[in-house]
Amino acid sequence: MHHYLYLAAILFAIGTFGVITRRNVIGILMSLELMFNAVNINLVAFNKFVATEPLAGQLFAIFIVVVAAAEATVGLAIVLLVYRNWRGIETENFSVMKW
């Protein structure tokens, strides 16, 4: 089980580093997906080694995949809107969208 937890921790750390340091919105969305996958690895590993319910971890993982797909769809729609208006997808352009 430790191998799964180490892998998930490394993936989550890489995703966090990517969210903090990226200036490109596509890179930030990819880093968020990496973090979601790290959480999925943890859920499935804990379900296999610890949980008494046979499929609880897998059901939560499927739910997270569905939420991640919806997040990617909305995020890409926002990226397309920003690109269409400002001809770039850098995060500095988002400060223009404030009220």
Biopython code that builds the backbone (N, CA, C, O; Angstrom):
import numpy as np
from Bio.PDB.StructureBuilder import StructureBuilder

atoms = [
    (1, "MET", "N", (0.823, -1.192, 0.000)),
    (1, "MET", "CA", (0.000, 0.000, 0.000)),
    (1, "MET", "C", (0.866, 1.256, 0.000)),
    (1, "MET", "O", (0.459, 2.295, -0.519)),
    (2, "HIS", "N", (2.044, 1.160, 0.574)),
    (2, "HIS", "CA", (2.902, 2.338, 0.657)),
    (2, "HIS", "C", (3.305, 2.838, -0.725)),
    (2, "HIS", "O", (3.464, 4.041, -0.931)),
    (3, "HIS", "N", (3.469, 1.922, -1.664)),
    (3, "HIS", "CA", (3.857, 2.335, -3.009)),
    (3, "HIS", "C", (2.769, 3.188, -3.659)),
    (3, "HIS", "O", (3.064, 4.177, -4.330)),
    (4, "TYR", "N", (1.521, 2.801, -3.455)),
    (4, "TYR", "CA", (0.414, 3.583, -3.998)),
    (4, "TYR", "C", (0.359, 4.978, -3.369)),
    (4, "TYR", "O", (0.138, 5.975, -4.056)),
    (5, "LEU", "N", (0.562, 5.026, -2.064)),
    (5, "LEU", "CA", (0.510, 6.318, -1.375)),
    (5, "LEU", "C", (1.669, 7.213, -1.785)),
    (5, "LEU", "O", (1.491, 8.421, -1.938)),
    (6, "TYR", "N", (2.855, 6.637, -1.964)),
    (6, "TYR", "CA", (3.996, 7.435, -2.434)),
    (6, "TYR", "C", (3.750, 7.970, -3.835)),
    (6, "TYR", "O", (4.026, 9.135, -4.120)),
    (7, "LEU", "N", (3.231, 7.113, -4.709)),
    (7, "LEU", "CA", (2.927, 7.545, -6.073)),
    (7, "LEU", "C", (1.894, 8.665, -6.071)),
    (7, "LEU", "O", (2.052, 9.656, -6.785)),
    (8, "ALA", "N", (0.848, 8.516, -5.280)),
    (8, "ALA", "CA", (-0.190, 9.539, -5.214)),
    (8, "ALA", "C", (0.348, 10.839, -4.634)),
    (8, "ALA", "O", (-0.013, 11.920, -5.099)),
    (9, "ALA", "N", (1.209, 10.748, -3.623)),
    (9, "ALA", "CA", (1.787, 11.962, -3.038)),
    (9, "ALA", "C", (2.682, 12.684, -4.044)),
    (9, "ALA", "O", (2.660, 13.912, -4.123)),
    (10, "ILE", "N", (3.459, 11.939, -4.800)),
    (10, "ILE", "CA", (4.321, 12.557, -5.815)),
    (10, "ILE", "C", (3.482, 13.210, -6.902)),
    (10, "ILE", "O", (3.771, 14.333, -7.315)),
    (11, "LEU", "N", (2.449, 12.523, -7.371)),
    (11, "LEU", "CA", (1.572, 13.104, -8.397)),
    (11, "LEU", "C", (0.871, 14.360, -7.885)),
    (11, "LEU", "O", (0.752, 15.348, -8.609)),
    (12, "PHE", "N", (0.413, 14.319, -6.647)),
    (12, "PHE", "CA", (-0.273, 15.478, -6.090)),
    (12, "PHE", "C", (0.691, 16.652, -5.928)),
    (12, "PHE", "O", (0.319, 17.800, -6.175)),
    (13, "ALA", "N", (1.923, 16.371, -5.516)),
    (13, "ALA", "CA", (2.914, 17.439, -5.375)),
    (13, "ALA", "C", (3.268, 18.058, -6.734)),
    (13, "ALA", "O", (3.408, 19.275, -6.847)),
    (14, "ILE", "N", (3.408, 17.223, -7.750)),
    (14, "ILE", "CA", (3.685, 17.746, -9.092)),
    (14, "ILE", "C", (2.514, 18.592, -9.572)),
    (14, "ILE", "O", (2.717, 19.655, -10.158)),
    (15, "GLY", "N", (1.286, 18.127, -9.328)),
    (15, "GLY", "CA", (0.109, 18.900, -9.724)),
    (15, "GLY", "C", (0.014, 20.224, -8.988)),
    (15, "GLY", "O", (-0.326, 21.241, -9.591)),
    (16, "THR", "N", (0.309, 20.227, -7.696)),
    (16, "THR", "CA", (0.285, 21.471, -6.920)),
    (16, "THR", "C", (1.342, 22.441, -7.421)),
    (16, "THR", "O", (1.081, 23.636, -7.561)),
    (17, "PHE", "N", (2.530, 21.929, -7.689)),
    (17, "PHE", "CA", (3.595, 22.770, -8.225)),
    (17, "PHE", "C", (3.180, 23.359, -9.577)),
    (17, "PHE", "O", (3.451, 24.526, -9.860)),
    (18, "GLY", "N", (2.527, 22.553, -10.403)),
    (18, "GLY", "CA", (2.075, 23.033, -11.705)),
    (18, "GLY", "C", (1.008, 24.109, -11.601)),
    (18, "GLY", "O", (1.024, 25.077, -12.361)),
    (19, "VAL", "N", (0.081, 23.948, -10.665)),
    (19, "VAL", "CA", (-0.969, 24.963, -10.483)),
    (19, "VAL", "C", (-0.371, 26.278, -10.002)),
    (19, "VAL", "O", (-0.782, 27.351, -10.444)),
    (20, "ILE", "N", (0.598, 26.194, -9.097)),
    (20, "ILE", "CA", (1.177, 27.408, -8.535)),
    (20, "ILE", "C", (2.065, 28.134, -9.526)),
    (20, "ILE", "O", (2.051, 29.364, -9.567)),
    (21, "THR", "N", (2.837, 27.412, -10.325)),
    (21, "THR", "CA", (3.858, 28.049, -11.159)),
    (21, "THR", "C", (3.450, 28.313, -12.595)),
    (21, "THR", "O", (4.094, 29.125, -13.260)),
    (22, "ARG", "N", (2.420, 27.674, -13.101)),
    (22, "ARG", "CA", (2.061, 27.842, -14.509)),
    (22, "ARG", "C", (1.418, 29.195, -14.764)),
    (22, "ARG", "O", (0.699, 29.724, -13.916)),
    (23, "ARG", "N", (1.681, 29.745, -15.931)),
    (23, "ARG", "CA", (1.006, 30.961, -16.363)),
    (23, "ARG", "C", (-0.019, 30.668, -17.447)),
    (23, "ARG", "O", (-0.894, 31.490, -17.722)),
    (24, "ASN", "N", (0.087, 29.527, -18.044)),
    (24, "ASN", "CA", (-0.823, 29.129, -19.099)),
    (24, "ASN", "C", (-2.007, 28.389, -18.485)),
    (24, "ASN", "O", (-1.821, 27.515, -17.638)),
    (25, "VAL", "N", (-3.205, 28.727, -18.900)),
    (25, "VAL", "CA", (-4.411, 28.146, -18.312)),
    (25, "VAL", "C", (-4.522, 26.660, -18.650)),
    (25, "VAL", "O", (-4.996, 25.878, -17.825)),
    (26, "ILE", "N", (-4.101, 26.263, -19.829)),
    (26, "ILE", "CA", (-4.143, 24.850, -20.206)),
    (26, "ILE", "C", (-3.242, 24.036, -19.267)),
    (26, "ILE", "O", (-3.623, 22.950, -18.831)),
    (27, "GLY", "N", (-2.065, 24.553, -18.962)),
    (27, "GLY", "CA", (-1.164, 23.876, -18.032)),
    (27, "GLY", "C", (-1.754, 23.764, -16.645)),
    (27, "GLY", "O", (-1.571, 22.751, -15.970)),
    (28, "ILE", "N", (-2.463, 24.794, -16.212)),
    (28, "ILE", "CA", (-3.110, 24.751, -14.897)),
    (28, "ILE", "C", (-4.209, 23.687, -14.882)),
    (28, "ILE", "O", (-4.338, 22.947, -13.907)),
    (29, "LEU", "N", (-4.992, 23.605, -15.942)),
    (29, "LEU", "CA", (-6.041, 22.582, -16.009)),
    (29, "LEU", "C", (-5.438, 21.178, -16.029)),
    (29, "LEU", "O", (-5.982, 20.264, -15.410)),
    (30, "MET", "N", (-4.324, 20.998, -16.732)),
    (30, "MET", "CA", (-3.668, 19.695, -16.750)),
    (30, "MET", "C", (-3.125, 19.331, -15.366)),
    (30, "MET", "O", (-3.169, 18.167, -14.967)),
    (31, "SER", "N", (-2.619, 20.318, -14.641)),
    (31, "SER", "CA", (-2.121, 20.071, -13.289)),
    (31, "SER", "C", (-3.262, 19.702, -12.343)),
    (31, "SER", "O", (-3.100, 18.845, -11.475)),
    (32, "LEU", "N", (-4.408, 20.345, -12.512)),
    (32, "LEU", "CA", (-5.578, 19.980, -11.700)),
    (32, "LEU", "C", (-6.014, 18.546, -11.978)),
    (32, "LEU", "O", (-6.372, 17.818, -11.052)),
    (33, "GLU", "N", (-5.987, 18.139, -13.234)),
    (33, "GLU", "CA", (-6.340, 16.761, -13.574)),
    (33, "GLU", "C", (-5.352, 15.778, -12.941)),
    (33, "GLU", "O", (-5.745, 14.694, -12.509)),
    (34, "LEU", "N", (-4.084, 16.151, -12.887)),
    (34, "LEU", "CA", (-3.079, 15.309, -12.241)),
    (34, "LEU", "C", (-3.380, 15.160, -10.754)),
    (34, "LEU", "O", (-3.224, 14.076, -10.191)),
    (35, "MET", "N", (-3.809, 16.242, -10.123)),
    (35, "MET", "CA", (-4.171, 16.183, -8.707)),
    (35, "MET", "C", (-5.406, 15.308, -8.492)),
    (35, "MET", "O", (-5.465, 14.550, -7.524)),
    (36, "PHE", "N", (-6.385, 15.407, -9.383)),
    (36, "PHE", "CA", (-7.570, 14.554, -9.277)),
    (36, "PHE", "C", (-7.187, 13.077, -9.416)),
    (36, "PHE", "O", (-7.725, 12.229, -8.704)),
    (37, "ASN", "N", (-6.276, 12.773, -10.314)),
    (37, "ASN", "CA", (-5.847, 11.382, -10.484)),
    (37, "ASN", "C", (-5.093, 10.871, -9.261)),
    (37, "ASN", "O", (-5.198, 9.693, -8.921)),
    (38, "ALA", "N", (-4.340, 11.738, -8.600)),
    (38, "ALA", "CA", (-3.666, 11.331, -7.367)),
    (38, "ALA", "C", (-4.683, 10.977, -6.287)),
    (38, "ALA", "O", (-4.497, 10.009, -5.550)),
    (39, "VAL", "N", (-5.740, 11.745, -6.194)),
    (39, "VAL", "CA", (-6.799, 11.446, -5.220)),
    (39, "VAL", "C", (-7.479, 10.130, -5.577)),
    (39, "VAL", "O", (-7.805, 9.345, -4.687)),
    (40, "ASN", "N", (-7.697, 9.877, -6.864)),
    (40, "ASN", "CA", (-8.301, 8.609, -7.282)),
    (40, "ASN", "C", (-7.432, 7.425, -6.892)),
    (40, "ASN", "O", (-7.951, 6.402, -6.445)),
    (41, "ILE", "N", (-6.112, 7.545, -7.055)),
    (41, "ILE", "CA", (-5.213, 6.464, -6.664)),
    (41, "ILE", "C", (-5.335, 6.196, -5.168)),
    (41, "ILE", "O", (-5.371, 5.040, -4.744)),
    (42, "ASN", "N", (-5.398, 7.257, -4.367)),
    (42, "ASN", "CA", (-5.565, 7.080, -2.923)),
    (42, "ASN", "C", (-6.878, 6.387, -2.585)),
    (42, "ASN", "O", (-6.903, 5.475, -1.758)),
    (43, "LEU", "N", (-7.958, 6.808, -3.213)),
    (43, "LEU", "CA", (-9.262, 6.201, -2.917)),
    (43, "LEU", "C", (-9.281, 4.719, -3.246)),
    (43, "LEU", "O", (-9.766, 3.914, -2.451)),
    (44, "VAL", "N", (-8.767, 4.356, -4.389)),
    (44, "VAL", "CA", (-8.782, 2.952, -4.792)),
    (44, "VAL", "C", (-7.835, 2.126, -3.917)),
    (44, "VAL", "O", (-8.150, 0.987, -3.572)),
    (45, "ALA", "N", (-6.675, 2.691, -3.556)),
    (45, "ALA", "CA", (-5.731, 1.959, -2.705)),
    (45, "ALA", "C", (-6.317, 1.734, -1.308)),
    (45, "ALA", "O", (-6.223, 0.633, -0.767)),
    (46, "PHE", "N", (-6.916, 2.768, -0.729)),
    (46, "PHE", "CA", (-7.530, 2.587, 0.588)),
    (46, "PHE", "C", (-8.702, 1.622, 0.531)),
    (46, "PHE", "O", (-8.928, 0.863, 1.473)),
    (47, "ASN", "N", (-9.441, 1.646, -0.556)),
    (47, "ASN", "CA", (-10.547, 0.705, -0.682)),
    (47, "ASN", "C", (-10.034, -0.725, -0.766)),
    (47, "ASN", "O", (-10.635, -1.636, -0.198)),
    (48, "LYS", "N", (-8.938, -0.924, -1.463)),
    (48, "LYS", "CA", (-8.425, -2.281, -1.614)),
    (48, "LYS", "C", (-7.844, -2.822, -0.308)),
    (48, "LYS", "O", (-8.047, -3.991, 0.021)),
    (49, "PHE", "N", (-7.127, -1.987, 0.435)),
    (49, "PHE", "CA", (-6.391, -2.487, 1.589)),
    (49, "PHE", "C", (-7.070, -2.249, 2.937)),
    (49, "PHE", "O", (-6.762, -2.954, 3.898)),
    (50, "VAL", "N", (-7.986, -1.276, 3.042)),
    (50, "VAL", "CA", (-8.514, -0.908, 4.357)),
    (50, "VAL", "C", (-10.025, -1.079, 4.462)),
    (50, "VAL", "O", (-10.506, -1.609, 5.464)),
    (51, "ALA", "N", (-10.776, -0.655, 3.479)),
    (51, "ALA", "CA", (-12.232, -0.528, 3.598)),
    (51, "ALA", "C", (-12.924, -1.882, 3.696)),
    (51, "ALA", "O", (-12.442, -2.896, 3.190)),
    (52, "THR", "N", (-14.066, -1.857, 4.363)),
    (52, "THR", "CA", (-14.873, -3.064, 4.464)),
    (52, "THR", "C", (-15.884, -3.164, 3.327)),
    (52, "THR", "O", (-16.283, -4.266, 2.949)),
    (53, "GLU", "N", (-16.300, -2.028, 2.781)),
    (53, "GLU", "CA", (-17.213, -2.023, 1.640)),
    (53, "GLU", "C", (-16.437, -2.420, 0.387)),
    (53, "GLU", "O", (-15.331, -1.925, 0.171)),
    (54, "PRO", "N", (-16.995, -3.302, -0.441)),
    (54, "PRO", "CA", (-16.211, -3.797, -1.578)),
    (54, "PRO", "C", (-15.979, -2.782, -2.703)),
    (54, "PRO", "O", (-14.945, -2.847, -3.368)),
    (55, "LEU", "N", (-16.895, -1.859, -2.932)),
    (55, "LEU", "CA", (-16.747, -0.973, -4.083)),
    (55, "LEU", "C", (-16.848, 0.506, -3.733)),
    (55, "LEU", "O", (-17.049, 1.324, -4.630)),
    (56, "ALA", "N", (-16.721, 0.869, -2.495)),
    (56, "ALA", "CA", (-16.905, 2.268, -2.108)),
    (56, "ALA", "C", (-15.843, 3.172, -2.726)),
    (56, "ALA", "O", (-16.177, 4.242, -3.236)),
    (57, "GLY", "N", (-14.589, 2.776, -2.695)),
    (57, "GLY", "CA", (-13.510, 3.591, -3.254)),
    (57, "GLY", "C", (-13.635, 3.757, -4.752)),
    (57, "GLY", "O", (-13.396, 4.842, -5.281)),
    (58, "GLN", "N", (-14.009, 2.682, -5.445)),
    (58, "GLN", "CA", (-14.177, 2.768, -6.892)),
    (58, "GLN", "C", (-15.338, 3.686, -7.266)),
    (58, "GLN", "O", (-15.253, 4.417, -8.252)),
    (59, "LEU", "N", (-16.416, 3.656, -6.495)),
    (59, "LEU", "CA", (-17.548, 4.538, -6.795)),
    (59, "LEU", "C", (-17.176, 5.998, -6.591)),
    (59, "LEU", "O", (-17.557, 6.854, -7.389)),
    (60, "PHE", "N", (-16.430, 6.288, -5.521)),
    (60, "PHE", "CA", (-15.964, 7.662, -5.317)),
    (60, "PHE", "C", (-14.996, 8.081, -6.418)),
    (60, "PHE", "O", (-15.017, 9.232, -6.854)),
    (61, "ALA", "N", (-14.150, 7.163, -6.868)),
    (61, "ALA", "CA", (-13.211, 7.475, -7.946)),
    (61, "ALA", "C", (-13.955, 7.778, -9.244)),
    (61, "ALA", "O", (-13.584, 8.700, -9.970)),
    (62, "ILE", "N", (-14.988, 7.017, -9.534)),
    (62, "ILE", "CA", (-15.784, 7.288, -10.739)),
    (62, "ILE", "C", (-16.473, 8.637, -10.625)),
    (62, "ILE", "O", (-16.561, 9.372, -11.608)),
    (63, "PHE", "N", (-16.963, 8.972, -9.436)),
    (63, "PHE", "CA", (-17.578, 10.275, -9.225)),
    (63, "PHE", "C", (-16.568, 11.394, -9.464)),
    (63, "PHE", "O", (-16.904, 12.409, -10.075)),
    (64, "ILE", "N", (-15.336, 11.219, -8.990)),
    (64, "ILE", "CA", (-14.307, 12.238, -9.202)),
    (64, "ILE", "C", (-13.955, 12.359, -10.683)),
    (64, "ILE", "O", (-13.696, 13.463, -11.162)),
    (65, "VAL", "N", (-13.941, 11.260, -11.405)),
    (65, "VAL", "CA", (-13.677, 11.317, -12.850)),
    (65, "VAL", "C", (-14.772, 12.103, -13.560)),
    (65, "VAL", "O", (-14.486, 12.888, -14.464)),
    (66, "VAL", "N", (-16.020, 11.900, -13.158)),
    (66, "VAL", "CA", (-17.128, 12.648, -13.762)),
    (66, "VAL", "C", (-17.007, 14.135, -13.448)),
    (66, "VAL", "O", (-17.207, 14.971, -14.330)),
    (67, "VAL", "N", (-16.683, 14.473, -12.207)),
    (67, "VAL", "CA", (-16.507, 15.877, -11.830)),
    (67, "VAL", "C", (-15.331, 16.485, -12.580)),
    (67, "VAL", "O", (-15.403, 17.637, -13.008)),
    (68, "ALA", "N", (-14.249, 15.729, -12.746)),
    (68, "ALA", "CA", (-13.084, 16.224, -13.486)),
    (68, "ALA", "C", (-13.421, 16.462, -14.952)),
    (68, "ALA", "O", (-12.933, 17.419, -15.553)),
    (69, "ALA", "N", (-14.244, 15.603, -15.528)),
    (69, "ALA", "CA", (-14.643, 15.805, -16.918)),
    (69, "ALA", "C", (-15.494, 17.069, -17.061)),
    (69, "ALA", "O", (-15.332, 17.822, -18.021)),
    (70, "ALA", "N", (-16.389, 17.298, -16.117)),
    (70, "ALA", "CA", (-17.189, 18.520, -16.147)),
    (70, "ALA", "C", (-16.310, 19.748, -15.942)),
    (70, "ALA", "O", (-16.516, 20.770, -16.596)),
    (71, "GLU", "N", (-15.330, 19.661, -15.040)),
    (71, "GLU", "CA", (-14.401, 20.771, -14.805)),
    (71, "GLU", "C", (-13.588, 21.069, -16.051)),
    (71, "GLU", "O", (-13.358, 22.233, -16.379)),
    (72, "ALA", "N", (-13.151, 20.034, -16.746)),
    (72, "ALA", "CA", (-12.384, 20.236, -17.975)),
    (72, "ALA", "C", (-13.231, 20.888, -19.055)),
    (72, "ALA", "O", (-12.747, 21.745, -19.794)),
    (73, "THR", "N", (-14.488, 20.488, -19.149)),
    (73, "THR", "CA", (-15.380, 21.079, -20.148)),
    (73, "THR", "C", (-15.615, 22.561, -19.876)),
    (73, "THR", "O", (-15.501, 23.387, -20.782)),
    (74, "VAL", "N", (-15.939, 22.893, -18.650)),
    (74, "VAL", "CA", (-16.174, 24.299, -18.297)),
    (74, "VAL", "C", (-14.883, 25.108, -18.418)),
    (74, "VAL", "O", (-14.893, 26.236, -18.912)),
    (75, "GLY", "N", (-13.776, 24.525, -17.965)),
    (75, "GLY", "CA", (-12.488, 25.221, -18.058)),
    (75, "GLY", "C", (-12.088, 25.505, -19.491)),
    (75, "GLY", "O", (-11.623, 26.602, -19.798)),
    (76, "LEU", "N", (-12.260, 24.537, -20.369)),
    (76, "LEU", "CA", (-11.918, 24.770, -21.773)),
    (76, "LEU", "C", (-12.855, 25.778, -22.436)),
    (76, "LEU", "O", (-12.436, 26.529, -23.316)),
    (77, "ALA", "N", (-14.107, 25.796, -22.021)),
    (77, "ALA", "CA", (-15.022, 26.814, -22.550)),
    (77, "ALA", "C", (-14.577, 28.213, -22.134)),
    (77, "ALA", "O", (-14.628, 29.148, -22.934)),
    (78, "ILE", "N", (-14.144, 28.354, -20.897)),
    (78, "ILE", "CA", (-13.642, 29.653, -20.429)),
    (78, "ILE", "C", (-12.366, 30.024, -21.168)),
    (78, "ILE", "O", (-12.176, 31.183, -21.538)),
    (79, "VAL", "N", (-11.488, 29.046, -21.386)),
    (79, "VAL", "CA", (-10.248, 29.313, -22.115)),
    (79, "VAL", "C", (-10.547, 29.779, -23.534)),
    (79, "VAL", "O", (-9.921, 30.720, -24.022)),
    (80, "LEU", "N", (-11.492, 29.133, -24.193)),
    (80, "LEU", "CA", (-11.847, 29.555, -25.555)),
    (80, "LEU", "C", (-12.428, 30.962, -25.573)),
    (80, "LEU", "O", (-12.138, 31.736, -26.485)),
    (81, "LEU", "N", (-13.240, 31.302, -24.586)),
    (81, "LEU", "CA", (-13.802, 32.637, -24.501)),
    (81, "LEU", "C", (-12.712, 33.682, -24.282)),
    (81, "LEU", "O", (-12.725, 34.738, -24.915)),
    (82, "VAL", "N", (-11.776, 33.391, -23.392)),
    (82, "VAL", "CA", (-10.673, 34.335, -23.135)),
    (82, "VAL", "C", (-9.800, 34.469, -24.367)),
    (82, "VAL", "O", (-9.388, 35.577, -24.711)),
    (83, "TYR", "N", (-9.509, 33.366, -25.038)),
    (83, "TYR", "CA", (-8.677, 33.440, -26.241)),
    (83, "TYR", "C", (-9.360, 34.240, -27.340)),
    (83, "TYR", "O", (-8.714, 35.012, -28.049)),
    (84, "ARG", "N", (-10.652, 34.055, -27.477)),
    (84, "ARG", "CA", (-11.383, 34.778, -28.515)),
    (84, "ARG", "C", (-11.383, 36.283, -28.263)),
    (84, "ARG", "O", (-11.325, 37.067, -29.210)),
    (85, "ASN", "N", (-11.447, 36.690, -27.005)),
    (85, "ASN", "CA", (-11.516, 38.114, -26.691)),
    (85, "ASN", "C", (-10.149, 38.775, -26.611)),
    (85, "ASN", "O", (-10.005, 39.927, -27.021)),
    (86, "TRP", "N", (-9.120, 38.064, -26.082)),
    (86, "TRP", "CA", (-7.827, 38.715, -25.853)),
    (86, "TRP", "C", (-6.684, 38.086, -26.617)),
    (86, "TRP", "O", (-5.542, 38.508, -26.436)),
    (87, "ARG", "N", (-6.927, 37.110, -27.452)),
    (87, "ARG", "CA", (-5.916, 36.464, -28.291)),
    (87, "ARG", "C", (-4.759, 35.882, -27.486)),
    (87, "ARG", "O", (-3.612, 35.922, -27.933)),
    (88, "GLY", "N", (-5.041, 35.359, -26.340)),
    (88, "GLY", "CA", (-4.038, 34.703, -25.513)),
    (88, "GLY", "C", (-4.707, 34.012, -24.348)),
    (88, "GLY", "O", (-5.828, 34.353, -23.968)),
    (89, "ILE", "N", (-4.012, 33.036, -23.779)),
    (89, "ILE", "CA", (-4.603, 32.302, -22.660)),
    (89, "ILE", "C", (-3.703, 32.367, -21.436)),
    (89, "ILE", "O", (-3.713, 31.457, -20.607)),
    (90, "GLU", "N", (-2.941, 33.417, -21.319)),
    (90, "GLU", "CA", (-2.106, 33.600, -20.142)),
    (90, "GLU", "C", (-2.976, 34.068, -18.974)),
    (90, "GLU", "O", (-4.021, 34.685, -19.184)),
    (91, "THR", "N", (-2.551, 33.778, -17.761)),
    (91, "THR", "CA", (-3.365, 34.094, -16.598)),
    (91, "THR", "C", (-3.421, 35.589, -16.302)),
    (91, "THR", "O", (-4.289, 36.027, -15.548)),
    (92, "GLU", "N", (-2.524, 36.376, -16.872)),
    (92, "GLU", "CA", (-2.588, 37.810, -16.667)),
    (92, "GLU", "C", (-3.847, 38.418, -17.298)),
    (92, "GLU", "O", (-4.312, 39.471, -16.860)),
    (93, "ASN", "N", (-4.391, 37.769, -18.308)),
    (93, "ASN", "CA", (-5.589, 38.262, -18.977)),
    (93, "ASN", "C", (-6.824, 38.145, -18.100)),
    (93, "ASN", "O", (-7.808, 38.850, -18.325)),
    (94, "PHE", "N", (-6.792, 37.266, -17.102)),
    (94, "PHE", "CA", (-7.966, 37.092, -16.253)),
    (94, "PHE", "C", (-8.206, 38.273, -15.337)),
    (94, "PHE", "O", (-9.328, 38.464, -14.868)),
    (95, "SER", "N", (-7.190, 39.070, -15.069)),
    (95, "SER", "CA", (-7.405, 40.235, -14.212)),
    (95, "SER", "C", (-8.273, 41.275, -14.908)),
    (95, "SER", "O", (-8.874, 42.116, -14.240)),
    (96, "VAL", "N", (-8.352, 41.237, -16.222)),
    (96, "VAL", "CA", (-9.183, 42.166, -16.990)),
    (96, "VAL", "C", (-10.648, 41.824, -16.807)),
    (96, "VAL", "O", (-11.506, 42.693, -16.960)),
    (97, "MET", "N", (-10.957, 40.556, -16.477)),
    (97, "MET", "CA", (-12.342, 40.119, -16.372)),
    (97, "MET", "C", (-12.996, 40.516, -15.067)),
    (97, "MET", "O", (-14.192, 40.274, -14.904)),
    (98, "LYS", "N", (-12.282, 41.110, -14.127)),
    (98, "LYS", "CA", (-12.863, 41.517, -12.848)),
    (98, "LYS", "C", (-13.869, 42.639, -13.063)),
    (98, "LYS", "O", (-13.796, 43.371, -14.050)),
    (99, "TRP", "N", (-14.799, 42.765, -12.140)),
    (99, "TRP", "CA", (-15.828, 43.803, -12.245)),
    (99, "TRP", "C", (-15.265, 45.142, -11.942)),
    (99, "TRP", "O", (-15.986, 46.138, -11.981)),
]
sb = StructureBuilder()
sb.init_structure("model")
sb.init_model(0)
sb.init_chain("A")
sb.init_seg("    ")
for serial, (resi, resn, name, xyz) in enumerate(atoms, 1):
    if name == "N":
        sb.init_residue(resn, " ", resi, " ")
    sb.init_atom(name, np.array(xyz, "f"), 0.0, 1.0, " ", f" {name:<3s}", serial, name[0])
structure = sb.get_structure()
